[in-house]
Structure formats: C-alpha cells, structure tokens
Amino acid sequence: MVATATDLDPDQFQTPALRVANACAALPAGADLDALIAAVRETLGAEDVQHAMTRGGWHRLGGVVGLDGTRIADHVAEWAVTVSGGDIDELMAYVSDLRCFVTRLNGQTHYLVVPTGPAARDYIQIEVEEVQEVLDRVISDPDWFPDSIAEFVDPLDFPRLEPEPVGPARMIFRRLVPVNELMDSSDSGPRLRRFLDDWDRSSAGETSAFCEHWVLSIREYRDQDGDDHLSAKPVPIPRVEIPSLADAEVARGVKLANQIHGFDRVLGYPFAWYFHMLTNPKVSHRLAEAVHADLIGAYAYLPVRDLKVLRDWYNQPYGI
C-alpha cells in the first residue's frame, strides 16, 4: 500500500530542531526543567537526554502592562515608536498621563546534551530559555526627560521596581546543534577541532564523554557579506569550583605531580588540568611547560597517551 500525504505523520518531515521547538511551545506555562527534559526525550525518542547545566543572570526588554496586569504591548521598543512616530517629545507627552508599567524578561538558559557516539564531537546540544516576565519600572516620571527613544526604552538611571512576576515562566527553544556537523563546518575553527581531538587522544576521552564535563558556548554572528555563522568555545560544566594554578604556584617534580593529580581529582577526570589550561587564564600555561620538562627528565607521572598530547602542545602551543 502506498501512503498518501494525508496518511503520513507530519512530524516525520520536521527537523529535530523544529520538533523540539514545537515541544517547548506545547509545554504549559510554569513547566519546570524535569518537564522539559521529559518532553525532549519523548520528542527525539532518546532516553539519554541529559541536563548539562543552566546559565542565568540575563534579561531582555519586555513589554508594557497596565496597573491591573492588562497587556498593552509585547515589545516596549516597537510600541514606543508606533505611538510616537519616533519622536521623543511626542512619546513623553503621550505617556505623561498613562498609569502602567514597563516589564523585563528575566531568563536562564538550560543546556541539554544527547550523546550520539564515542567521540568528543558525537553529541547534540540543545539550548532552551526559561523566561519570566517581571515588572521593571513605571513608564514615566515627571522629572525624567530622556533624550531619545532608545534611552526611554532602556534607561540607565531610573528607579527599578521589585521584580514582581507578571505571569508564569515559560520555555522558549533557542537552538539545537549537532556538534558533529558543526565540527565538519568552517564555523568550528582549527583550535576547537584540535581541542576535541586532544580530548579523544587523551586519558580524559578514554574515561569520560566530553559532554559530561563541557558544553559549547555558541554565538551567532553575521559577516561582512551578510552570511550567518556560528562561533563556539568550550565551557566547563560548573559542578565544582575550579582550582586556580597561577604562574607563581607552578612547582616541579613530586610537588608538581601532586598539583596536577589533585586538580584532576577535584574535577573528576584525568588530564583535566590540561583542558582547563587551554581555556582558563587562572590555570597557567607554565604548568604544561613544567610538566613537559619533568617528563623528559627523571619523572614519569603521565600516561603515554597524555604525554603525546602534551608534547604536541609543547611543539605547537595553542589556547582557546
């Protein structure tokens, strides 16, 4: 029997990103992280969806609401231009008699990962924003005269209100990135590719999946030709406080061996000091130089596979 268009499940024509976006949109307001993970697992048919980390502390411009919570506008910037024609004097005259609030969107970003294979690059990274709209400020003050629409929309010096919620938090899909595909693209860059290759070659890759300890901080940008690109940088998953090893603290011999092995014990996997040295300015590059000097001398406290990675770095240093 040949299936017709009406017989087929429309979901099979959707990309994984679109399916996850639809799943996020279908979650009820106020849904928590557990509900999000369950929805993504069901949507992708993958039991191995894991919460890697959550990054908060950011906010975006919100809208305009009345004293009773009635929605006046979803986007304060668009509303301000629309009601004033772009003229700040017109805008201030318009809002002088209004009794309402400007809101902001407080957010945190949940990072989910889905392992897809044995290599460091073999995983899918999903980012979902949990956004809560809260009161930010009253819309105007008799003694406040902003110079522009931009200053009105996002003033630097204006009394802020207690961030009382306007409504329940909601989940908003941000992006889904198959890291394997990213690594095969020109957006990945040679340093990021080398970083993940070093993981696979080292004892870290032998004992742990990369996405158990790191995620990629991904940014979108547009080049001079108007083409869209991604940039990515490894970010450690903050389960513990990362030790610091400044230049002046780097030892030699047995003490140095204890330093690097102690660092690894804190982070929970071998050769962790090397990868943090590549990404964290608080972990000195002198560490690798001192370890390399020890290992070509009378000491042997690294596995052979890690020594090969370290020698390659010594011959061609890099950071990311």
ROZAKOL-992866 format. One record per residue: residue in one letter; x, y, z of N, C-alpha, C, O in turn. Coordinates in pm, whole numbers, padded with zeros to 5 digits, always signed. Layout:
# ROZAKOL-992866
aXYZXYZXYZXYZ/...
This chain:
# ROZAKOL-992866
m+00084-00119+00000+00000+00000+00000+00088+00124+00000+00182+00132+00078/v+00060+00221-00084+00134+00346-00093+00066+00450-00007-00053+00478-00022/a+00143+00508+00084+00086+00609+00173+00067+00740+00099+00152+00780+00020/t-00043+00805+00124-00068+00938+00069-00023+01042+00169+00015+01010+00282/a-00027+01168+00128+00016+01276+00215-00068+01280+00343-00017+01312+00450/t-00198+01248+00331-00285+01252+00448-00259+01133+00540-00296+01138+00658/d-00196+01026+00489-00167+00909+00573-00040+00928+00655-00022+00863+00757/l+00047+01017+00611+00178+01029+00674+00173+01118+00797+00096+01214+00804/d+00256+01082+00893+00270+01163+01014+00348+01290+00978+00463+01280+00935/p+00290+01408+00996+00361+01530+00957+00490+01550+01034+00580+01619+00986/d+00502+01490+01154+00623+01508+01233+00747+01451+01163+00858+01497+01187/q+00727+01350+01077+00843+01287+01014+00910+01381+00914+01024+01357+00875/f+00841+01487+00873+00901+01582+00779+00968+01699+00853+01030+01785+00789/q+00957+01701+00985+01015+01810+01061+01157+01777+01103+01190+01662+01132/t+01240+01878+01106+01376+01859+01156+01371+01837+01307+01273+01873+01371/p+01477+01777+01364+01480+01764+01511+01465+01898+01581+01398+01907+01684/a+01527+02004+01525+01517+02135+01587+01372+02183+01592+01327+02235+01693/l+01299+02164+01482+01159+02208+01478+01074+02124+01572+00983+02178+01636/r+01101+01995+01581+01024+01911+01672+01045+01953+01818+00951+01959+01896/v+01170+01983+01853+01198+02027+01990+01136+02164+02015+01082+02188+02123/a+01142+02253+01916+01081+02385+01930+00931+02371+01955+00875+02438+02041/n+00865+02283+01880+00721+02261+01898+00692+02201+02036+00592+02234+02099/a+00780+02111+02081+00761+02051+02212+00772+02155+02323+00697+02152+02420/c+00867+02247+02308+00882+02355+02407+00758+02444+02406+00708+02483+02512/a+00710+02477+02287+00593+02564+02277+00469+02498+02336+00379+02566+02384/a+00464+02365+02333+00347+02293+02384+00349+02275+02536+00248+02238+02595/l+00463+02301+02599+00470+02288+02744+00381+02394+02810+00376+02507+02763/p+00313+02358+02916+00229+02458+02985+00315+02564+03052+00429+02538+03089/a+00260+02683+03067+00330+02789+03140+00362+02740+03280+00279+02677+03346/g+00484+02770+03325+00527+02725+03457+00590+02588+03459+00628+02540+03566/a+00603+02523+03344+00666+02391+03338+00811+02402+03387+00879+02500+03360/d+00857+02298+03459+00992+02304+03516+01091+02227+03429+01056+02176+03322/l+01215+02219+03477+01321+02155+03400+01293+02007+03376+01319+01956+03267/d+01239+01939+03476+01207+01796+03460+01106+01775+03348+01118+01681+03269/a+01006+01863+03341+00906+01853+03235+00970+01877+03098+00936+01811+03000/l+01062+01972+03093+01132+01999+02968+01211+01878+02922+01202+01838+02806/i+01288+01819+03012+01369+01703+02975+01280+01588+02928+01310+01523+02828/a+01170+01564+02999+01078+01457+02959+01021+01482+02820+01008+01389+02740/a+00987+01608+02790+00930+01642+02659+01033+01622+02549+01000+01571+02441/v+01157+01660+02574+01262+01643+02472+01291+01495+02450+01310+01452+02336/r+01295+01418+02558+01318+01274+02543+01210+01210+02456+01239+01130+02366/e+01087+01245+02484+00977+01187+02407+00981+01234+02262+00956+01155+02170/t+01012+01360+02240+01012+01416+02106+01121+01355+02019+01097+01324+01902/l+01241+01338+02075+01353+01284+01998+01362+01132+02005+01440+01071+01932/g+01282+01071+02093+01291+00926+02110+01427+00885+02164+01480+00780+02128/a+01485+00969+02251+01619+00945+02305+01612+00948+02456+01584+01052+02515/e+01638+00833+02519+01634+00826+02664+01754+00894+02729+01751+00928+02847/d+01862+00914+02650+01987+00962+02707+01999+01115+02705+02110+01168+02703/v+01886+01185+02705+01889+01332+02714+01930+01370+02856+01868+01326+02953/q+02034+01451+02868+02087+01487+02999+02089+01638+03016+02115+01712+02921/h+02062+01683+03137+02078+01825+03170+02225+01848+03202+02278+01790+03297/a+02291+01933+03123+02433+01961+03145+02451+02074+03244+02523+02058+03343/m+02388+02188+03219+02400+02300+03312+02295+02405+03278+02227+02397+03176/t+02284+02503+03367+02194+02616+03348+02272+02744+03374+02339+02757+03476/r+02261+02838+03281+02328+02968+03298+02220+03075+03308+02134+03087+03221/g+02225+03154+03415+02124+03257+03436+02185+03395+03443+02297+03419+03397/g+02107+03486+03502+02157+03621+03523+02144+03714+03406+02204+03822+03406/w+02066+03677+03303+02050+03767+03190+01904+03813+03182+01814+03752+03241/h+01884+03919+03110+01748+03969+03089+01738+04039+02954+01839+04078+02894/r+01615+04055+02909+01586+04126+02785+01473+04226+02811+01402+04218+02912/l+01458+04318+02718+01347+04412+02727+01215+04338+02718+01203+04238+02647/g+01117+04387+02790+00985+04325+02788+00884+04411+02715+00912+04467+02609/g+00765+04422+02774+00657+04495+02710+00600+04601+02802+00671+04658+02884/v+00470+04626+02787+00400+04727+02866+00271+04665+02917+00196+04603+02841/v+00245+04681+03048+00122+04629+03107+00056+04738+03192+00122+04828+03243/g-00076+04727+03205-00150+04820+03287-00136+04788+03435-00076+04687+03472/l-00192+04874+03519-00185+04853+03664-00251+04722+03707-00211+04662+03806/d-00352+04679+03631-00420+04555+03664-00363+04434+03591-00420+04325+03596/g-00249+04453+03524-00185+04343+03452-00231+04327+03309-00184+04237+03239/t-00322+04413+03264-00369+04404+03125-00254+04429+03028-00176+04523+03045/r-00245+04344+02928-00137+04356+02830-00164+04473+02736-00268+04478+02670/i-00069+04568+02731-00077+04681+02638+00010+04658+02516-00029+04689+02403/a+00129+04603+02538+00220+04575+02427+00316+04465+02468+00353+04453+02585/d+00355+04383+02371+00451+04276+02396+00595+04327+02393+00682+04274+02463/h+00621+04430+02311+00758+04480+02292+00759+04631+02313+00701+04706+02234/v+00824+04675+02419+00821+04816+02453+00885+04903+02346+00837+05014+02321/a+00991+04855+02280+01059+04936+02179+00968+04960+02059+00956+05073+02011/e+00905+04853+02009+00815+04869+01894+00697+04958+01931+00656+05043+01852/w+00642+04939+02050+00527+05018+02096+00564+05166+02104+00486+05251+02061/a+00682+05198+02158+00722+05337+02175+00732+05408+02041+00690+05523+02028/v+00787+05341+01941+00800+05401+01808+00663+05418+01744+00635+05520+01681/t+00577+05317+01761+00445+05320+01698+00359+05435+01751+00296+05505+01673/v+00357+05455+01883+00268+05555+01940+00322+05697+01925+00248+05794+01941/s+00452+05710+01893+00512+05843+01887+00559+05882+01749+00596+05998+01726/g+00559+05788+01656+00616+05816+01525+00767+05837+01530+00826+05893+01438/g+00830+05791+01638+00974+05805+01652+01019+05935+01713+01140+05961+01719/d+00925+06019+01758+00960+06149+01815+00953+06140+01969+00849+06106+02025/i+01065+06168+02035+01071+06152+02180+00978+06249+02253+00920+06214+02356/d+00963+06371+02200+00872+06467+02265+00727+06420+02258+00652+06430+02354/e+00690+06367+02140+00555+06311+02125+00534+06196+02221+00427+06182+02282/l+00637+06113+02235+00626+05996+02323+00607+06038+02468+00520+05985+02537/m+00686+06134+02514+00676+06175+02654+00542+06243+02683+00487+06230+02792/a+00490+06315+02584+00357+06374+02602+00251+06264+02610+00155+06274+02687/y+00268+06160+02530+00170+06051+02526+00169+05972+02657+00062+05937+02707/v+00288+05945+02714+00293+05860+02833+00273+05939+02963+00259+05878+03069/s+00271+06071+02956+00264+06151+03079+00140+06121+03162+00143+06131+03285/d+00032+06084+03096-00093+06056+03168-00120+05906+03183-00222+05867+03240/l-00030+05822+03132-00052+05678+03141-00014+05625+03278+00083+05670+03339/r-00092+05531+03325-00063+05463+03450-00036+05316+03417-00128+05234+03414/c+00088+05286+03393+00123+05148+03354+00270+05121+03384+00343+05208+03431/f+00311+04999+03356+00446+04955+03386+00516+04904+03260+00452+04851+03169/v+00648+04921+03257+00733+04853+03159+00786+04726+03226+00820+04727+03344/t+00794+04619+03151+00841+04492+03205+00977+04454+03146+01022+04512+03047/r+01038+04356+03208+01158+04296+03150+01144+04144+03158+01064+04092+03235/l+01222+04076+03077+01221+03930+03074+01347+03879+03141+01457+03890+03086/n+01333+03824+03262+01445+03760+03330+01459+03617+03279+01361+03544+03269/g+01582+03578+03247+01597+03448+03185+01712+03366+03238+01806+03417+03299/q+01701+03237+03214+01811+03144+03234+01807+03044+03118+01701+03011+03067/t+01925+02998+03079+01936+02907+02964+01972+02769+03011+02074+02750+03078/h+01889+02671+02976+01915+02531+03009+01988+02466+02892+01946+02476+02777/y+02098+02399+02923+02175+02325+02823+02148+02177+02841+02176+02120+02947/l+02094+02114+02737+02072+01971+02736+02165+01908+02634+02194+01968+02531/v+02212+01787+02663+02301+01717+02569+02248+01577+02545+02188+01515+02633/v+02271+01528+02423+02230+01394+02385+02350+01325+02320+02381+01354+02205/p+02419+01235+02392+02532+01163+02331+02486+01079+02213+02381+01015+02218/t+02567+01080+02106+02531+01004+01985+02642+00910+01940+02624+00840+01840/g+02755+00906+02011+02865+00820+01970+02981+00833+02067+02971+00903+02168/p+03093+00766+02037+03204+00760+02132+03298+00880+02129+03370+00903+02227/a+03300+00957+02020+03395+01067+02009+03345+01191+02080+03226+01204+02109/a+03437+01284+02110+03401+01406+02180+03296+01486+02103+03210+01550+02163/r+03303+01482+01972+03210+01559+01888+03075+01491+01871+02983+01550+01814/d+03061+01370+01919+02940+01292+01895+02832+01321+01999+02806+01240+02088/y+02771+01436+01986+02657+01467+02072+02577+01582+02011+02627+01657+01927/i+02454+01593+02056+02366+01703+02017+02354+01796+02137+02333+01750+02250/q+02366+01924+02114+02349+02023+02221+02222+02103+02196+02201+02157+02087/i+02138+02111+02297+02010+02181+02288+02009+02292+02392+02045+02270+02508/e+01967+02411+02351+01956+02524+02443+01811+02571+02448+01750+02599+02345/v+01758+02580+02568+01621+02625+02588+01622+02733+02695+01681+02716+02801/e+01557+02845+02665+01550+02956+02760+01424+02945+02846+01314+02923+02795/e+01442+02960+02975+01329+02971+03066+01314+03118+03102+01401+03177+03166/v+01203+03178+03060+01186+03324+03066+01070+03359+03159+00962+03300+03151/q+01095+03454+03247+00994+03502+03340+00977+03652+03320+01072+03728+03337/e+00856+03697+03284+00830+03840+03270+00799+03899+03406+00715+03847+03480/v+00868+04010+03439+00850+04076+03569+00836+04226+03549+00877+04280+03446/l+00778+04293+03648+00771+04438+03645+00912+04496+03656+00994+04449+03735/d+00939+04600+03576+01071+04662+03578+01065+04805+03632+01145+04842+03718/r+00971+04886+03581+00964+05027+03621+00829+05085+03580+00760+05030+03494/v+00793+05197+03643+00677+05272+03594+00717+05336+03462+00835+05354+03435/i+00621+05369+03380+00652+05408+03244+00714+05547+03234+00786+05576+03138/s+00688+05634+03332+00746+05768+03324+00751+05831+03462+00695+05779+03559/d+00821+05944+03468+00832+06022+03591+00832+06169+03552+00894+06205+03452/p+00763+06255+03626+00756+06398+03587+00892+06465+03575+00907+06562+03501/d+00991+06414+03649+01123+06477+03646+01222+06406+03553+01341+06435+03555/w+01171+06316+03472+01260+06237+03385+01233+06273+03240+01120+06261+03192/f+01338+06318+03170+01325+06358+03030+01434+06291+02946+01542+06348+02929/p+01408+06172+02895+01509+06104+02813+01535+06180+02684+01447+06249+02633/d+01657+06166+02632+01696+06238+02510+01654+06167+02382+01654+06228+02275/s+01620+06039+02392+01590+05962+02271+01496+05849+02304+01473+05817+02421/i+01441+05789+02198+01355+05671+02215+01435+05559+02279+01385+05488+02366/a+01561+05543+02236+01645+05436+02290+01664+05452+02440+01661+05353+02513/e+01684+05576+02487+01701+05599+02630+01571+05573+02705+01573+05523+02818/f+01459+05606+02644+01330+05578+02707+01310+05427+02722+01266+05379+02827/v+01343+05354+02618+01318+05209+02616+01406+05139+02720+01360+05048+02789/d+01531+05180+02731+01625+05110+02820+01709+05212+02896+01828+05228+02868/p+01650+05282+02993+01721+05388+03063+01826+05332+03159+01809+05225+03217/l+01935+05407+03174+02039+05365+03266+02006+05406+03409+02025+05328+03503/d+01955+05528+03425+01927+05581+03559+01778+05606+03575+01726+05712+03540/f+01710+05505+03627+01567+05517+03651+01533+05419+03763+01579+05305+03761/p+01453+05461+03862+01421+05371+03974+01354+05242+03926+01258+05245+03850/r+01407+05130+03972+01353+05000+03934+01259+04948+04042+01278+04975+04161/l+01160+04874+04001+01064+04815+04093+01113+04678+04139+01203+04619+04079/e+01054+04629+04245+01075+04489+04282+01025+04402+04165+00917+04427+04112/p+01103+04302+04126+01066+04224+04006+00948+04130+04029+00964+04008+04031/e+00831+04187+04047+00710+04107+04069+00670+04037+03939+00660+04103+03835/p+00647+03907+03942+00612+03835+03819+00481+03885+03758+00383+03910+03829/v+00481+03899+03628+00361+03935+03554+00282+03809+03519+00159+03813+03509/g+00351+03699+03499+00287+03573+03466+00385+03461+03492+00499+03487+03530/p+00344+03336+03473+00433+03222+03497+00545+03217+03394+00532+03268+03283/a+00656+03154+03433+00769+03136+03341+00728+03044+03227+00636+02963+03240/r+00798+03059+03114+00770+02972+03001+00902+02931+02934+01003+03001+02944/m+00898+02817+02867+01016+02763+02799+01015+02806+02652+00914+02792+02583/i+01129+02859+02607+01142+02905+02469+01263+02838+02406+01375+02853+02456/f+01242+02767+02299+01352+02699+02228+01450+02801+02172+01410+02900+02111/r+01580+02775+02194+01685+02864+02142+01755+02803+02021+01754+02862+01913/r+01814+02688+02039+01882+02624+01926+01909+02477+01955+01914+02434+02071/l+01927+02401+01848+01972+02262+01854+02090+02249+01759+02079+02283+01641/v+02203+02202+01810+02325+02193+01730+02379+02051+01733+02424+02005+01839/p+02375+01978+01620+02450+01853+01612+02600+01887+01605+02648+01934+01502/v+02671+01864+01713+02810+01911+01722+02897+01846+01616+02991+01908+01567/n+02866+01722+01580+02942+01655+01474+02935+01735+01344+03036+01750+01274/e+02817+01787+01311+02803+01867+01189+02873+02002+01202+02933+02051+01107/l+02865+02060+01321+02935+02187+01345+03085+02169+01325+03151+02255+01266/m+03139+02059+01375+03283+02036+01365+03328+02014+01221+03444+02037+01189/d+03238+01969+01136+03272+01948+00994+03253+02076+00912+03284+02077+00793/s+03204+02181+00974+03180+02306+00902+03296+02403+00923+03382+02381+01009/s+03298+02507+00844+03403+02609+00857+03386+02693+00982+03478+02765+01020/d+03270+02685+01048+03246+02764+01169+03324+02712+01289+03344+02787+01385/s+03367+02587+01286+03428+02529+01406+03566+02588+01434+03596+02619+01549/g+03649+02604+01334+03781+02661+01355+03882+02555+01397+03846+02456+01460/p+04009+02574+01362+04111+02472+01390+04137+02451+01538+04169+02340+01579/r+04126+02555+01620+04155+02538+01762+04049+02454+01832+04081+02369+01916/l+03922+02478+01797+03816+02397+01857+03829+02252+01813+03812+02161+01894/r+03857+02230+01686+03874+02092+01638+03991+02024+01710+03982+01907+01747/r+04099+02097+01729+04214+02040+01799+04180+02009+01944+04222+01906+01997/f+04107+02097+02008+04066+02076+02147+03991+01944+02163+04020+01864+02252/l+03893+01921+02075+03815+01797+02083+03898+01676+02043+03882+01568+02100/d+03987+01693+01946+04076+01583+01909+04170+01548+02025+04197+01431+02050/d+04221+01650+02095+04306+01624+02212+04230+01545+02318+04285+01457+02383/w+04101+01578+02334+04019+01503+02430+04015+01355+02391+04034+01268+02475/d+03989+01328+02265+03978+01189+02220+04110+01114+02233+04109+00994+02260/r+04221+01182+02215+04353+01118+02220+04402+01096+02363+04492+01016+02386/s+04342+01166+02459+04394+01167+02595+04321+01067+02684+04225+01003+02643/s+04369+01055+02808+04304+00968+02906+04167+01022+02946+04082+00946+02993/a+04145+01153+02928+04011+01209+02954+03909+01144+02863+03803+01100+02909/g+03940+01137+02734+03848+01076+02639+03833+00927+02659+03732+00869+02620/e+03933+00865+02718+03928+00721+02743+03831+00688+02856+03777+00578+02860/t+03809+00783+02947+03729+00754+03067+03596+00828+03072+03506+00786+03145/s+03580+00937+02995+03460+01019+03007+03414+01069+02871+03494+01085+02779/a+03284+01093+02859+03231+01161+02741+03255+01311+02758+03237+01366+02867/f+03294+01376+02652+03321+01520+02656+03202+01597+02711+03219+01687+02794/c+03081+01564+02666+02963+01640+02705+02919+01613+02848+02821+01672+02894/e+02989+01524+02920+02964+01509+03063+03033+01619+03144+02997+01645+03258/h+03133+01683+03083+03214+01781+03155+03220+01918+03088+03259+02016+03152/w+03182+01926+02961+03192+02051+02887+03069+02068+02798+03009+01971+02753/v+03034+02195+02772+02939+02229+02666+03007+02334+02579+03116+02382+02611/l+02942+02370+02470+02993+02474+02382+02910+02600+02401+02787+02598+02391/s+02978+02710+02428+02912+02841+02430+02906+02889+02286+03009+02922+02226/i+02786+02894+02229+02768+02920+02086+02708+03059+02067+02612+03096+02135/r+02763+03132+01976+02715+03265+01942+02690+03273+01791+02761+03212+01712/e+02587+03349+01755+02558+03372+01615+02610+03510+01574+02601+03605+01651/y+02665+03520+01455+02709+03650+01405+02694+03652+01253+02679+03548+01189/r+02700+03772+01198+02686+03791+01053+02813+03856+01001+02858+03957+01056/d+02872+03799+00897+02997+03852+00844+02972+03972+00751+02858+04013+00731/q+03079+04026+00696+03069+04146+00614+02988+04123+00486+02937+04218+00427/d+02978+03998+00445+02900+03966+00325+02753+03939+00356+02674+03910+00266/g+02716+03949+00483+02578+03925+00522+02544+03779+00546+02427+03745+00561/d+02646+03692+00551+02622+03550+00575+02623+03522+00725+02703+03579+00799/d+02533+03434+00769+02523+03399+00910+02619+03287+00946+02637+03192+00869/h+02681+03298+01062+02777+03198+01109+02758+03174+01258+02687+03247+01326/l+02823+03068+01306+02829+03038+01447+02974+03043+01494+03065+03009+01419/s+02994+03085+01616+03123+03068+01682+03100+02987+01808+02994+02996+01870/a+03199+02906+01845+03181+02816+01959+03307+02810+02043+03418+02808+01989/k+03289+02807+02175+03400+02796+02268+03364+02698+02378+03253+02703+02429/p+03456+02608+02415+03425+02512+02523+03411+02583+02657+03489+02672+02691/v+03309+02543+02732+03283+02597+02866+03265+02479+02960+03184+02391+02934/p+03340+02476+03072+03325+02364+03165+03192+02367+03237+03140+02474+03269/i+03136+02250+03261+03012+02240+03337+03046+02261+03484+03125+02186+03540/p+02988+02363+03548+03034+02406+03681+02978+02322+03796+02894+02370+03872/r+03025+02200+03808+02980+02116+03920+03057+02147+04048+03004+02131+04158/v+03182+02190+04035+03265+02223+04150+03339+02353+04118+03344+02396+04003/e+03396+02413+04221+03479+02531+04199+03611+02488+04136+03679+02400+04187/i+03645+02551+04025+03766+02512+03952+03888+02569+04023+03893+02689+04049/p+03987+02484+04055+04107+02535+04121+04182+02631+04029+04168+02625+03907/s+04261+02719+04089+04348+02807+04011+04492+02765+04034+04530+02723+04143/l+04572+02778+03930+04715+02750+03938+04786+02860+03863+04811+02849+03743/a+04818+02965+03934+04884+03080+03872+05032+03050+03846+05086+02950+03894/d+05096+03138+03769+05237+03119+03733+05323+03092+03856+05405+03000+03856/a+05304+03173+03959+05392+03165+04076+05371+03038+04157+05455+03003+04240/e+05259+02966+04133+05229+02847+04212+05276+02719+04145+05270+02613+04206/v+05323+02727+04023+05363+02608+03950+05493+02552+04008+05594+02622+04015/a+05488+02426+04051+05604+02362+04114+05677+02275+04014+05657+02286+03893/r+05763+02188+04065+05836+02091+03982+05841+01959+04058+05820+01953+04179/g+05871+01854+03983+05892+01723+04044+05768+01666+04111+05658+01676+04058/v+05787+01607+04228+05680+01540+04300+05569+01639+04336+05451+01606+04327/k+05607+01760+04375+05506+01859+04410+05420+01896+04290+05299+01914+04304/l+05480+01907+04173+05404+01936+04051+05310+01821+04018+05194+01843+03981/a+05360+01697+04031+05274+01580+04007+05153+01583+04099+05041+01554+04057/n+05175+01617+04226+05064+01626+04321+04967+01738+04283+04846+01726+04302/q+05021+01849+04229+04935+01960+04188+04839+01917+04077+04719+01940+04087/i+04892+01856+03972+04806+01823+03857+04711+01708+03890+04596+01708+03846/h+04759+01609+03967+04669+01499+04003+04561+01546+04101+04448+01498+04097/g+04597+01640+04189+04497+01698+04279+04392+01775+04202+04273+01768+04234/f+04435+01849+04101+04343+01923+04014+04246+01825+03948+04125+01849+03945/d+04299+01715+03896+04214+01616+03829+04114+01553+03925+04000+01527+03887/r+04156+01529+04048+04063+01469+04145+03947+01562+04174+03833+01517+04187/v+03975+01692+04184+03867+01788+04209+03767+01788+04094+03646+01790+04116/l+03818+01786+03970+03730+01792+03853+03666+01658+03820+03561+01654+03755/g+03726+01549+03864+03662+01419+03848+03699+01340+03725+03632+01243+03692/y+03806+01380+03655+03851+01303+03540+03999+01332+03513+04047+01439+03548/p+04071+01237+03451+04214+01257+03429+04244+01360+03321+04166+01379+03227/f+04360+01426+03336+04410+01524+03240+04323+01648+03234+04329+01725+03138/a+04241+01669+03337+04154+01786+03339+04235+01915+03341+04196+02014+03280/w+04349+01913+03411+04431+02034+03420+04471+02085+03283+04478+02206+03262/y+04496+01995+03190+04540+02034+03055+04430+02112+02984+04457+02217+02926/f+04307+02063+02987+04198+02128+02914+04158+02261+02979+04118+02354+02910/h+04170+02270+03110+04143+02397+03176+04256+02496+03152+04233+02617+03147/m+04377+02447+03136+04489+02534+03100+04464+02601+02964+04503+02716+02943/l+04399+02530+02873+04374+02582+02739+04262+02687+02737+04253+02765+02643/t+04179+02690+02840+04059+02774+02836+04049+02874+02952+03970+02969+02944/n+04126+02855+03057+04110+02933+03179+04237+03011+03210+04341+02950+03235/p+04233+03144+03208+04354+03222+03235+04408+03203+03377+04523+03239+03403/k+04328+03147+03468+04375+03123+03604+04457+02995+03616+04515+02967+03721/v+04463+02917+03507+04546+02796+03505+04661+02824+03409+04640+02833+03287/s+04781+02837+03463+04896+02888+03388+04943+02792+03279+04942+02671+03297/h+04984+02849+03166+05048+02770+03061+05184+02718+03105+05236+02622+03048/r+05242+02781+03206+05368+02732+03260+05353+02592+03317+05451+02518+03330/l+05230+02556+03352+05203+02422+03404+05245+02316+03301+05316+02221+03335/a+05202+02333+03178+05236+02237+03073+05386+02237+03046+05446+02132+03023/e+05446+02356+03047+05590+02364+03022+05669+02293+03131+05767+02224+03103/a+05625+02310+03258+05694+02245+03369+05674+02094+03367+05769+02019+03391/v+05553+02048+03337+05527+01904+03328+05611+01844+03215+05670+01737+03232/h+05616+01912+03102+05695+01862+02990+05842+01852+03027+05908+01754+02993/a+05895+01951+03097+06035+01948+03139+06061+01832+03235+06165+01766+03227/d+05966+01807+03325+05981+01695+03419+05984+01561+03345+06065+01474+03377/l+05897+01547+03247+05878+01417+03183+05988+01381+03085+06007+01263+03053/i+06062+01480+03038+06179+01446+02955+06302+01429+03043+06411+01400+02994/g+06283+01447+03175+06391+01427+03271+06372+01296+03345+06357+01190+03284/a+06372+01305+03478+06374+01183+03558+06236+01140+03607+06224+01039+03676/y+06131+01216+03573+05997+01187+03627+05907+01125+03520+05922+01150+03400/a+05812+01044+03568+05714+00983+03477+05583+00969+03553+05560+00868+03620/y+05498+01069+03542+05371+01065+03615+05251+01092+03525+05143+01125+03574/l+05269+01079+03393+05158+01090+03299+05149+00963+03216+05252+00905+03182/p+05027+00919+03181+05013+00809+03085+05076+00847+02951+05085+00965+02917/v+05117+00747+02875+05184+00771+02747+05096+00852+02654+05146+00941+02584/r+04966+00824+02650+04878+00895+02557+04870+01043+02592+04861+01128+02504/d+04872+01074+02722+04869+01214+02763+05002+01283+02733+05006+01401+02697/l+05108+01210+02749+05240+01266+02719+05250+01304+02571+05311+01406+02538/k+05191+01223+02483+05194+01256+02340+05117+01384+02311+05162+01468+02232/v+05001+01401+02376+04923+01524+02358+05003+01644+02409+05008+01748+02345/l+05066+01627+02525+05142+01737+02585+05261+01775+02497+05292+01893+02481/r+05328+01676+02441+05442+01706+02353+05397+01783+02230+05466+01875+02185/d+05283+01746+02175+05232+01820+02059+05202+01964+02096+05229+02056+02018/w+05146+01984+02215+05119+02122+02258+05249+02199+02278+05258+02316+02242/y+05349+02133+02335+05477+02200+02360+05541+02243+02228+05602+02350+02220/n+05528+02162+02127+05586+02194+01996+05503+02295+01920+05557+02371+01839/q+05373+02297+01945+05285+02393+01878+05176+02436+01979+05064+02385+01974/p+05209+02530+02069+05113+02571+02174+04989+02638+02113+04994+02698+02006/y+04879+02624+02187+04756+02695+02148+04670+02712+02272+04692+02645+02373/g+04576+02799+02265+04473+02818+02367+04341+02847+02297+04338+02869+02176/i+04234+02848+02372+04104+02868+02309+04013+02947+02402+03898+02974+02367/
